[in-house]
Amino acid sequence: MASVRSALLFCVVLLMLSGAPMALAVATAPNGTHTAGLNLDPAVRDGYQHFYNLDYDGAISRFEKVQTAHPQDPMAAVYVLDATLFRELNRLDLLDTTLYAHEGFLTSKHTVTEDKAAKHQIVGLADHAVEMASDRLKTNPNDVEALYARGYARSLKATYLGLVERSFIGGLHLALQARGDHEQVLQLDPEFVDAKMVVGIHLYVVGTLPTPLKIMAGMIGAGGSKSKGMVMLRDCAARGTITSVESRTTLALFLRHDAKYGEAIDVARSLSQEFPRDFLFRLEEANLLKDAGKGPEAIAAYRELLEEAKKPGNFQSAHLELAFYGLGETLRGQRDFAGAADAYMQAVAQPTVSADLKHRARLGAGEMYDLSAERERATQQYEALLAEDPDAPQADAARRLLRSAYAGH
C-alpha cells in the first residue's frame, strides 16, 4: 500500500542467475500473461479486494480458508503472510510513504514498538512458505511457481526485518535471494509478468544508490538502472495479475522520489478511485499534492479525507494521525502556525499514533506555538516529548528548544 508497498525497497541487489530457459506450464491470465495458478482463484481475488480496502482481518480470514484448501501450495501461505505483515505495518504507522520518499530513511532513527507475537507469526509464515517452495525445487529446480512463491515470501520477510527491526543486513540477505528467485522466473518464463515487480524495484533502487554503495553493488555483480526498473514496473502495473496494485503504489513512490509529481498524483488518484475505501491511497494523493507545492489543494484534500473518515464504516484501519500530521506540515508551509499546531496536536491525540509520529508531532506543535508567541504551550510539548522518551530521535531538538525558543530556522 501506500507504502507498499514501499517496503520492498529493501530488495536491492543480487548476482544475475544463469541457466538454460525452460518454460513450464503455468496459469494464463485473461490478458495472456502467465502467473501462479492460485492467483486466479476467485477466493484469492476476493481476499485481495478486502486487503486493498485495508480490511486486513477480512483478508486474512479469506486467505486462511484458501490455505486450508491448498495446504501444499506455498502461494497460499504467502497470501496469509502478506496480509498479516501489512496489518502489522499499518499498526506501527509504517505505511505512510512519506517515510520512504527520501534516502534519509536508511540512516535516520525511527522508533517502533515491536510486537513479539506478531513477529513470530510473520517469520513463521515466511519460513513455512520458503520451506514448502524449496522442497518443490529439490524435485524440479525449474518449478516457476515455486520460485515465484519463495521469492515473494523472502521479500516480505525482508520487508519486516528492514522496516520494523531496522535490520538492513539481515533484510538485504533475504532481498538478494528474492531478486535471484524472480530473475530466474523471468529467465524460465519471460511472460510471468508478476515477477517483474521485485526485479524492477531492485534495478531502480540500485540505479539511485550513492556512488560508494553503487560500487559495492557492482563488486557483487548487481547492476542497476532507473530506466529499466521503471519499464519493468510499468509493465507489471499494467499487466500484473497479483502485483498490479503494488507496482502502481511503488511507481507513485519512485515518481515522487524523482519529483515527477504530476504523474505520481495521477497514479495515486487511479488507485484511490479503484479502492475508494482505502484510507492510505487517499492519504497518498494528499501527500503528493503537498510535496508538489500545491498547498491549498493539499489542505483541502487532507480536510476532505478527515471529514469522510467521520462517517461510520467509510474507512477501515484508518490511521487519522497520518492525515493530521500531513495537514500540520502543509499548514506550516502556508505559515498558518496556529492551524498547524492544532493539526499536530490532533495527531498526538489519536489512539493509533505510533511513538515516533507522536514525538514528531509534539516537536512540530511546540515549534508552531513558539512562532505564535505561546511559549508556555511550546515548552509543555517539549517537556512532554522528553517525559515520554528522553532518548527519542527528537529529544535533542526538544532540549535545545527548551533553552531557546524556535525562531523558524
Contacts in CASP RR format, 6 or more apart in sequence:
PFRMAT RR
TARGET T0000
AUTHOR 0000-0000-0000
METHOD contacts of the structure
MODEL  1
MASVRSALLFCVVLLMLSGAPMALAVATAPNGTHTAGLNLDPAVRDGYQH
FYNLDYDGAISRFEKVQTAHPQDPMAAVYVLDATLFRELNRLDLLDTTLY
AHEGFLTSKHTVTEDKAAKHQIVGLADHAVEMASDRLKTNPNDVEALYAR
GYARSLKATYLGLVERSFIGGLHLALQARGDHEQVLQLDPEFVDAKMVVG
IHLYVVGTLPTPLKIMAGMIGAGGSKSKGMVMLRDCAARGTITSVESRTT
LALFLRHDAKYGEAIDVARSLSQEFPRDFLFRLEEANLLKDAGKGPEAIA
AYRELLEEAKKPGNFQSAHLELAFYGLGETLRGQRDFAGAADAYMQAVAQ
PTVSADLKHRARLGAGEMYDLSAERERATQQYEALLAEDPDAPQADAARR
LLRSAYAGH
1 52 0 8 1.000
1 54 0 8 1.000
1 86 0 8 1.000
1 90 0 8 1.000
1 95 0 8 1.000
1 249 0 8 1.000
1 278 0 8 1.000
1 280 0 8 1.000
1 281 0 8 1.000
2 95 0 8 1.000
2 96 0 8 1.000
2 97 0 8 1.000
2 249 0 8 1.000
2 252 0 8 1.000
2 268 0 8 1.000
2 280 0 8 1.000
2 281 0 8 1.000
2 283 0 8 1.000
2 284 0 8 1.000
2 287 0 8 1.000
3 89 0 8 1.000
3 94 0 8 1.000
3 95 0 8 1.000
3 96 0 8 1.000
3 97 0 8 1.000
3 99 0 8 1.000
3 100 0 8 1.000
3 249 0 8 1.000
3 253 0 8 1.000
3 280 0 8 1.000
4 86 0 8 1.000
4 95 0 8 1.000
4 97 0 8 1.000
4 246 0 8 1.000
4 249 0 8 1.000
4 250 0 8 1.000
4 253 0 8 1.000
5 86 0 8 1.000
5 246 0 8 1.000
5 249 0 8 1.000
5 250 0 8 1.000
6 95 0 8 1.000
6 97 0 8 1.000
6 99 0 8 1.000
6 100 0 8 1.000
6 249 0 8 1.000
6 250 0 8 1.000
6 253 0 8 1.000
7 89 0 8 1.000
7 94 0 8 1.000
7 100 0 8 1.000
7 159 0 8 1.000
7 162 0 8 1.000
7 163 0 8 1.000
8 155 0 8 1.000
8 159 0 8 1.000
8 197 0 8 1.000
8 198 0 8 1.000
8 201 0 8 1.000
8 246 0 8 1.000
8 250 0 8 1.000
9 100 0 8 1.000
9 201 0 8 1.000
9 205 0 8 1.000
9 253 0 8 1.000
10 158 0 8 1.000
10 159 0 8 1.000
10 161 0 8 1.000
10 162 0 8 1.000
10 163 0 8 1.000
10 168 0 8 1.000
10 171 0 8 1.000
10 172 0 8 1.000
10 175 0 8 1.000
11 155 0 8 1.000
11 158 0 8 1.000
11 175 0 8 1.000
11 176 0 8 1.000
11 178 0 8 1.000
11 179 0 8 1.000
11 198 0 8 1.000
11 201 0 8 1.000
11 202 0 8 1.000
11 205 0 8 1.000
12 172 0 8 1.000
12 175 0 8 1.000
12 176 0 8 1.000
12 179 0 8 1.000
12 202 0 8 1.000
12 205 0 8 1.000
12 206 0 8 1.000
12 209 0 8 1.000
12 217 0 8 1.000
12 222 0 8 1.000
13 172 0 8 1.000
13 175 0 8 1.000
13 176 0 8 1.000
13 179 0 8 1.000
13 202 0 8 1.000
13 206 0 8 1.000
13 217 0 8 1.000
13 218 0 8 1.000
13 220 0 8 1.000
13 222 0 8 1.000
13 223 0 8 1.000
14 175 0 8 1.000
14 176 0 8 1.000
14 177 0 8 1.000
14 178 0 8 1.000
14 179 0 8 1.000
14 180 0 8 1.000
14 183 0 8 1.000
14 202 0 8 1.000
14 220 0 8 1.000
14 222 0 8 1.000
15 180 0 8 1.000
15 220 0 8 1.000
15 221 0 8 1.000
15 222 0 8 1.000
16 180 0 8 1.000
16 183 0 8 1.000
16 221 0 8 1.000
16 222 0 8 1.000
17 180 0 8 1.000
17 183 0 8 1.000
17 184 0 8 1.000
17 187 0 8 1.000
18 187 0 8 1.000
19 184 0 8 1.000
19 187 0 8 1.000
21 187 0 8 1.000
21 188 0 8 1.000
21 189 0 8 1.000
22 142 0 8 1.000
22 188 0 8 1.000
23 144 0 8 1.000
23 188 0 8 1.000
23 189 0 8 1.000
24 140 0 8 1.000
24 142 0 8 1.000
24 143 0 8 1.000
24 144 0 8 1.000
24 188 0 8 1.000
24 189 0 8 1.000
26 34 0 8 1.000
26 35 0 8 1.000
26 36 0 8 1.000
26 37 0 8 1.000
26 144 0 8 1.000
26 145 0 8 1.000
26 189 0 8 1.000
26 192 0 8 1.000
27 34 0 8 1.000
27 35 0 8 1.000
27 36 0 8 1.000
27 37 0 8 1.000
27 39 0 8 1.000
27 40 0 8 1.000
28 34 0 8 1.000
28 35 0 8 1.000
29 35 0 8 1.000
29 39 0 8 1.000
29 40 0 8 1.000
29 240 0 8 1.000
29 241 0 8 1.000
31 239 0 8 1.000
32 191 0 8 1.000
33 191 0 8 1.000
33 192 0 8 1.000
33 193 0 8 1.000
33 194 0 8 1.000
33 239 0 8 1.000
33 240 0 8 1.000
33 241 0 8 1.000
34 144 0 8 1.000
34 189 0 8 1.000
34 191 0 8 1.000
34 192 0 8 1.000
34 193 0 8 1.000
35 192 0 8 1.000
35 193 0 8 1.000
35 194 0 8 1.000
35 240 0 8 1.000
35 241 0 8 1.000
35 242 0 8 1.000
36 75 0 8 1.000
36 145 0 8 1.000
36 148 0 8 1.000
36 149 0 8 1.000
36 194 0 8 1.000
36 242 0 8 1.000
37 75 0 8 1.000
37 145 0 8 1.000
38 44 0 8 1.000
38 66 0 8 1.000
38 70 0 8 1.000
38 73 0 8 1.000
38 75 0 8 1.000
38 76 0 8 1.000
39 75 0 8 1.000
39 194 0 8 1.000
39 241 0 8 1.000
39 242 0 8 1.000
40 241 0 8 1.000
41 66 0 8 1.000
43 62 0 8 1.000
43 65 0 8 1.000
43 66 0 8 1.000
43 69 0 8 1.000
44 63 0 8 1.000
44 66 0 8 1.000
44 79 0 8 1.000
44 242 0 8 1.000
46 62 0 8 1.000
47 58 0 8 1.000
47 59 0 8 1.000
47 62 0 8 1.000
47 63 0 8 1.000
47 79 0 8 1.000
47 83 0 8 1.000
48 59 0 8 1.000
48 242 0 8 1.000
48 245 0 8 1.000
50 56 0 8 1.000
50 58 0 8 1.000
50 59 0 8 1.000
50 62 0 8 1.000
51 59 0 8 1.000
51 82 0 8 1.000
51 83 0 8 1.000
51 86 0 8 1.000
52 245 0 8 1.000
52 275 0 8 1.000
52 278 0 8 1.000
53 275 0 8 1.000
53 277 0 8 1.000
53 278 0 8 1.000
53 316 0 8 1.000
54 90 0 8 1.000
54 277 0 8 1.000
54 278 0 8 1.000
54 279 0 8 1.000
54 280 0 8 1.000
54 315 0 8 1.000
54 316 0 8 1.000
54 317 0 8 1.000
54 318 0 8 1.000
55 316 0 8 1.000
55 317 0 8 1.000
56 83 0 8 1.000
56 84 0 8 1.000
56 86 0 8 1.000
56 87 0 8 1.000
56 90 0 8 1.000
56 317 0 8 1.000
57 87 0 8 1.000
59 83 0 8 1.000
60 80 0 8 1.000
60 83 0 8 1.000
60 84 0 8 1.000
60 87 0 8 1.000
63 76 0 8 1.000
63 79 0 8 1.000
63 80 0 8 1.000
63 82 0 8 1.000
63 83 0 8 1.000
64 80 0 8 1.000
66 76 0 8 1.000
66 79 0 8 1.000
67 76 0 8 1.000
67 77 0 8 1.000
67 79 0 8 1.000
67 80 0 8 1.000
69 76 0 8 1.000
70 76 0 8 1.000
72 132 0 8 1.000
73 132 0 8 1.000
73 149 0 8 1.000
74 129 0 8 1.000
74 130 0 8 1.000
74 132 0 8 1.000
74 133 0 8 1.000
74 136 0 8 1.000
74 146 0 8 1.000
74 149 0 8 1.000
74 150 0 8 1.000
74 153 0 8 1.000
75 129 0 8 1.000
75 145 0 8 1.000
75 148 0 8 1.000
75 149 0 8 1.000
75 152 0 8 1.000
77 125 0 8 1.000
77 128 0 8 1.000
77 129 0 8 1.000
77 132 0 8 1.000
77 149 0 8 1.000
77 153 0 8 1.000
78 129 0 8 1.000
78 149 0 8 1.000
78 152 0 8 1.000
78 153 0 8 1.000
78 156 0 8 1.000
80 125 0 8 1.000
81 122 0 8 1.000
81 125 0 8 1.000
81 126 0 8 1.000
81 129 0 8 1.000
81 153 0 8 1.000
81 156 0 8 1.000
81 157 0 8 1.000
82 152 0 8 1.000
82 156 0 8 1.000
84 118 0 8 1.000
84 121 0 8 1.000
84 122 0 8 1.000
84 125 0 8 1.000
85 122 0 8 1.000
85 156 0 8 1.000
85 159 0 8 1.000
85 160 0 8 1.000
86 95 0 8 1.000
87 317 0 8 1.000
88 115 0 8 1.000
88 118 0 8 1.000
88 122 0 8 1.000
88 160 0 8 1.000
88 164 0 8 1.000
89 95 0 8 1.000
89 159 0 8 1.000
89 163 0 8 1.000
89 164 0 8 1.000
90 280 0 8 1.000
90 317 0 8 1.000
90 319 0 8 1.000
91 115 0 8 1.000
91 118 0 8 1.000
91 352 0 8 1.000
92 112 0 8 1.000
92 113 0 8 1.000
92 164 0 8 1.000
92 354 0 8 1.000
93 112 0 8 1.000
93 319 0 8 1.000
93 321 0 8 1.000
93 322 0 8 1.000
93 352 0 8 1.000
93 353 0 8 1.000
93 354 0 8 1.000
93 356 0 8 1.000
93 357 0 8 1.000
94 112 0 8 1.000
94 163 0 8 1.000
94 164 0 8 1.000
94 354 0 8 1.000
95 280 0 8 1.000
95 319 0 8 1.000
96 280 0 8 1.000
96 283 0 8 1.000
96 287 0 8 1.000
96 319 0 8 1.000
96 322 0 8 1.000
97 249 0 8 1.000
97 252 0 8 1.000
97 253 0 8 1.000
97 256 0 8 1.000
97 284 0 8 1.000
97 287 0 8 1.000
98 287 0 8 1.000
98 326 0 8 1.000
99 105 0 8 1.000
99 110 0 8 1.000
100 253 0 8 1.000
101 253 0 8 1.000
101 256 0 8 1.000
101 257 0 8 1.000
101 291 0 8 1.000
102 257 0 8 1.000
103 208 0 8 1.000
103 210 0 8 1.000
106 168 0 8 1.000
108 393 0 8 1.000
109 393 0 8 1.000
110 166 0 8 1.000
110 356 0 8 1.000
110 393 0 8 1.000
111 354 0 8 1.000
111 355 0 8 1.000
111 356 0 8 1.000
111 359 0 8 1.000
111 389 0 8 1.000
111 392 0 8 1.000
111 393 0 8 1.000
112 164 0 8 1.000
112 354 0 8 1.000
112 355 0 8 1.000
112 356 0 8 1.000
113 354 0 8 1.000
113 355 0 8 1.000
114 164 0 8 1.000
114 165 0 8 1.000
119 160 0 8 1.000
119 164 0 8 1.000
122 156 0 8 1.000
122 157 0 8 1.000
122 160 0 8 1.000
123 157 0 8 1.000
123 160 0 8 1.000
125 153 0 8 1.000
126 153 0 8 1.000
126 154 0 8 1.000
126 156 0 8 1.000
126 157 0 8 1.000
126 160 0 8 1.000
127 157 0 8 1.000
129 149 0 8 1.000
129 150 0 8 1.000
129 152 0 8 1.000
129 153 0 8 1.000
130 150 0 8 1.000
130 151 0 8 1.000
130 153 0 8 1.000
130 154 0 8 1.000
130 157 0 8 1.000
132 146 0 8 1.000
132 149 0 8 1.000
133 146 0 8 1.000
133 147 0 8 1.000
133 149 0 8 1.000
133 150 0 8 1.000
133 151 0 8 1.000
133 153 0 8 1.000
134 146 0 8 1.000
134 150 0 8 1.000
136 143 0 8 1.000
136 146 0 8 1.000
137 143 0 8 1.000
137 146 0 8 1.000
137 147 0 8 1.000
137 150 0 8 1.000
140 146 0 8 1.000
142 188 0 8 1.000
144 185 0 8 1.000
144 188 0 8 1.000
144 189 0 8 1.000
144 192 0 8 1.000
147 181 0 8 1.000
147 182 0 8 1.000
147 184 0 8 1.000
147 185 0 8 1.000
147 188 0 8 1.000
148 181 0 8 1.000
148 182 0 8 1.000
148 185 0 8 1.000
148 192 0 8 1.000
148 194 0 8 1.000
148 195 0 8 1.000
150 181 0 8 1.000
151 177 0 8 1.000
151 178 0 8 1.000
151 180 0 8 1.000
151 181 0 8 1.000
151 182 0 8 1.000
151 198 0 8 1.000
152 178 0 8 1.000
152 198 0 8 1.000
154 174 0 8 1.000
154 175 0 8 1.000
154 177 0 8 1.000
154 178 0 8 1.000
154 181 0 8 1.000
155 174 0 8 1.000
155 175 0 8 1.000
155 178 0 8 1.000
155 198 0 8 1.000
157 171 0 8 1.000
157 174 0 8 1.000
158 170 0 8 1.000
158 171 0 8 1.000
158 172 0 8 1.000
158 173 0 8 1.000
158 174 0 8 1.000
158 175 0 8 1.000
158 178 0 8 1.000
161 167 0 8 1.000
161 168 0 8 1.000
161 170 0 8 1.000
161 171 0 8 1.000
161 174 0 8 1.000
162 168 0 8 1.000
162 170 0 8 1.000
162 171 0 8 1.000
175 202 0 8 1.000
176 222 0 8 1.000
178 198 0 8 1.000
179 198 0 8 1.000
179 199 0 8 1.000
179 202 0 8 1.000
182 195 0 8 1.000
182 196 0 8 1.000
182 197 0 8 1.000
182 198 0 8 1.000
182 199 0 8 1.000
183 195 0 8 1.000
183 199 0 8 1.000
185 192 0 8 1.000
185 195 0 8 1.000
186 192 0 8 1.000
186 195 0 8 1.000
186 196 0 8 1.000
186 199 0 8 1.000
193 235 0 8 1.000
193 236 0 8 1.000
193 239 0 8 1.000
193 240 0 8 1.000
193 241 0 8 1.000
193 243 0 8 1.000
194 236 0 8 1.000
194 240 0 8 1.000
194 241 0 8 1.000
194 242 0 8 1.000
194 243 0 8 1.000
196 232 0 8 1.000
196 233 0 8 1.000
196 235 0 8 1.000
196 236 0 8 1.000
196 243 0 8 1.000
196 247 0 8 1.000
197 232 0 8 1.000
197 233 0 8 1.000
197 236 0 8 1.000
197 240 0 8 1.000
197 243 0 8 1.000
197 246 0 8 1.000
197 247 0 8 1.000
197 250 0 8 1.000
199 229 0 8 1.000
199 232 0 8 1.000
200 228 0 8 1.000
200 229 0 8 1.000
200 230 0 8 1.000
200 232 0 8 1.000
200 233 0 8 1.000
200 236 0 8 1.000
201 229 0 8 1.000
201 233 0 8 1.000
201 250 0 8 1.000
202 222 0 8 1.000
202 224 0 8 1.000
202 229 0 8 1.000
203 223 0 8 1.000
203 224 0 8 1.000
203 225 0 8 1.000
203 226 0 8 1.000
203 228 0 8 1.000
203 229 0 8 1.000
203 232 0 8 1.000
204 224 0 8 1.000
204 225 0 8 1.000
204 226 0 8 1.000
204 229 0 8 1.000
204 230 0 8 1.000
204 233 0 8 1.000
204 254 0 8 1.000
206 214 0 8 1.000
206 217 0 8 1.000
206 222 0 8 1.000
206 223 0 8 1.000
206 224 0 8 1.000
206 225 0 8 1.000
207 214 0 8 1.000
207 223 0 8 1.000
207 224 0 8 1.000
207 225 0 8 1.000
207 226 0 8 1.000
208 226 0 8 1.000
208 257 0 8 1.000
209 217 0 8 1.000
214 224 0 8 1.000
217 223 0 8 1.000
217 224 0 8 1.000
230 251 0 8 1.000
230 254 0 8 1.000
233 247 0 8 1.000
233 250 0 8 1.000
233 251 0 8 1.000
233 254 0 8 1.000
234 247 0 8 1.000
234 251 0 8 1.000
236 243 0 8 1.000
236 244 0 8 1.000
236 247 0 8 1.000
237 244 0 8 1.000
237 247 0 8 1.000
237 248 0 8 1.000
237 251 0 8 1.000
238 244 0 8 1.000
240 247 0 8 1.000
245 271 0 8 1.000
245 274 0 8 1.000
245 275 0 8 1.000
248 267 0 8 1.000
248 270 0 8 1.000
248 271 0 8 1.000
249 271 0 8 1.000
249 284 0 8 1.000
251 264 0 8 1.000
251 267 0 8 1.000
252 264 0 8 1.000
252 267 0 8 1.000
252 268 0 8 1.000
252 271 0 8 1.000
252 284 0 8 1.000
252 288 0 8 1.000
253 264 0 8 1.000
255 261 0 8 1.000
255 262 0 8 1.000
255 263 0 8 1.000
255 264 0 8 1.000
255 267 0 8 1.000
256 264 0 8 1.000
256 288 0 8 1.000
256 291 0 8 1.000
261 288 0 8 1.000
261 291 0 8 1.000
261 292 0 8 1.000
261 293 0 8 1.000
262 288 0 8 1.000
262 292 0 8 1.000
264 288 0 8 1.000
265 285 0 8 1.000
265 288 0 8 1.000
265 289 0 8 1.000
265 292 0 8 1.000
268 281 0 8 1.000
268 284 0 8 1.000
268 285 0 8 1.000
268 288 0 8 1.000
269 285 0 8 1.000
271 278 0 8 1.000
271 281 0 8 1.000
271 284 0 8 1.000
272 278 0 8 1.000
272 281 0 8 1.000
272 282 0 8 1.000
272 284 0 8 1.000
272 285 0 8 1.000
275 281 0 8 1.000
276 282 0 8 1.000
277 314 0 8 1.000
277 315 0 8 1.000
277 316 0 8 1.000
278 315 0 8 1.000
279 305 0 8 1.000
279 309 0 8 1.000
279 315 0 8 1.000
279 316 0 8 1.000
279 317 0 8 1.000
279 318 0 8 1.000
279 319 0 8 1.000
282 301 0 8 1.000
282 305 0 8 1.000
282 308 0 8 1.000
283 305 0 8 1.000
283 322 0 8 1.000
283 323 0 8 1.000
285 301 0 8 1.000
286 298 0 8 1.000
286 301 0 8 1.000
286 302 0 8 1.000
286 305 0 8 1.000
286 323 0 8 1.000
286 326 0 8 1.000
287 298 0 8 1.000
287 326 0 8 1.000
289 295 0 8 1.000
289 297 0 8 1.000
289 298 0 8 1.000
289 301 0 8 1.000
290 298 0 8 1.000
290 326 0 8 1.000
290 329 0 8 1.000
290 330 0 8 1.000
295 330 0 8 1.000
295 333 0 8 1.000
295 334 0 8 1.000
296 334 0 8 1.000
298 330 0 8 1.000
299 327 0 8 1.000
299 330 0 8 1.000
299 331 0 8 1.000
299 334 0 8 1.000
302 323 0 8 1.000
302 324 0 8 1.000
302 326 0 8 1.000
302 327 0 8 1.000
302 330 0 8 1.000
303 327 0 8 1.000
305 323 0 8 1.000
306 320 0 8 1.000
306 323 0 8 1.000
306 324 0 8 1.000
306 327 0 8 1.000
308 314 0 8 1.000
308 315 0 8 1.000
309 315 0 8 1.000
309 318 0 8 1.000
309 320 0 8 1.000
309 323 0 8 1.000
319 350 0 8 1.000
319 352 0 8 1.000
319 353 0 8 1.000
320 346 0 8 1.000
320 347 0 8 1.000
320 350 0 8 1.000
320 352 0 8 1.000
321 346 0 8 1.000
321 347 0 8 1.000
321 348 0 8 1.000
321 350 0 8 1.000
321 352 0 8 1.000
321 353 0 8 1.000
321 354 0 8 1.000
321 357 0 8 1.000
321 358 0 8 1.000
321 361 0 8 1.000
322 347 0 8 1.000
322 357 0 8 1.000
324 343 0 8 1.000
324 344 0 8 1.000
324 346 0 8 1.000
324 347 0 8 1.000
324 350 0 8 1.000
324 361 0 8 1.000
325 343 0 8 1.000
325 344 0 8 1.000
325 347 0 8 1.000
325 357 0 8 1.000
325 360 0 8 1.000
325 361 0 8 1.000
326 343 0 8 1.000
327 343 0 8 1.000
328 339 0 8 1.000
328 340 0 8 1.000
328 343 0 8 1.000
328 344 0 8 1.000
328 347 0 8 1.000
329 340 0 8 1.000
331 337 0 8 1.000
331 339 0 8 1.000
331 340 0 8 1.000
331 343 0 8 1.000
332 340 0 8 1.000
332 364 0 8 1.000
332 368 0 8 1.000
333 340 0 8 1.000
337 368 0 8 1.000
337 371 0 8 1.000
337 372 0 8 1.000
338 368 0 8 1.000
338 372 0 8 1.000
339 368 0 8 1.000
340 364 0 8 1.000
340 365 0 8 1.000
340 368 0 8 1.000
341 364 0 8 1.000
341 365 0 8 1.000
341 366 0 8 1.000
341 368 0 8 1.000
341 369 0 8 1.000
341 372 0 8 1.000
341 377 0 8 1.000
344 361 0 8 1.000
344 362 0 8 1.000
344 364 0 8 1.000
344 365 0 8 1.000
344 366 0 8 1.000
344 368 0 8 1.000
345 361 0 8 1.000
345 365 0 8 1.000
347 353 0 8 1.000
347 357 0 8 1.000
347 358 0 8 1.000
347 361 0 8 1.000
348 358 0 8 1.000
348 361 0 8 1.000
348 362 0 8 1.000
348 365 0 8 1.000
353 361 0 8 1.000
355 388 0 8 1.000
355 389 0 8 1.000
355 392 0 8 1.000
356 392 0 8 1.000
356 393 0 8 1.000
358 388 0 8 1.000
359 385 0 8 1.000
359 388 0 8 1.000
359 389 0 8 1.000
359 392 0 8 1.000
359 393 0 8 1.000
359 394 0 8 1.000
359 395 0 8 1.000
360 394 0 8 1.000
362 381 0 8 1.000
362 382 0 8 1.000
362 384 0 8 1.000
362 385 0 8 1.000
362 388 0 8 1.000
362 394 0 8 1.000
362 398 0 8 1.000
363 381 0 8 1.000
363 382 0 8 1.000
363 385 0 8 1.000
363 394 0 8 1.000
363 397 0 8 1.000
363 398 0 8 1.000
363 401 0 8 1.000
364 381 0 8 1.000
365 378 0 8 1.000
365 381 0 8 1.000
366 377 0 8 1.000
366 378 0 8 1.000
366 381 0 8 1.000
366 382 0 8 1.000
366 401 0 8 1.000
366 406 0 8 1.000
367 378 0 8 1.000
367 401 0 8 1.000
367 406 0 8 1.000
367 408 0 8 1.000
369 375 0 8 1.000
369 377 0 8 1.000
369 378 0 8 1.000
369 381 0 8 1.000
370 378 0 8 1.000
370 401 0 8 1.000
370 405 0 8 1.000
370 406 0 8 1.000
370 407 0 8 1.000
371 406 0 8 1.000
371 407 0 8 1.000
371 408 0 8 1.000
375 405 0 8 1.000
378 401 0 8 1.000
378 405 0 8 1.000
378 406 0 8 1.000
379 402 0 8 1.000
382 398 0 8 1.000
382 399 0 8 1.000
382 401 0 8 1.000
382 402 0 8 1.000
383 398 0 8 1.000
383 402 0 8 1.000
385 392 0 8 1.000
385 394 0 8 1.000
385 395 0 8 1.000
385 398 0 8 1.000
386 392 0 8 1.000
386 395 0 8 1.000
386 398 0 8 1.000
386 399 0 8 1.000
389 395 0 8 1.000
END
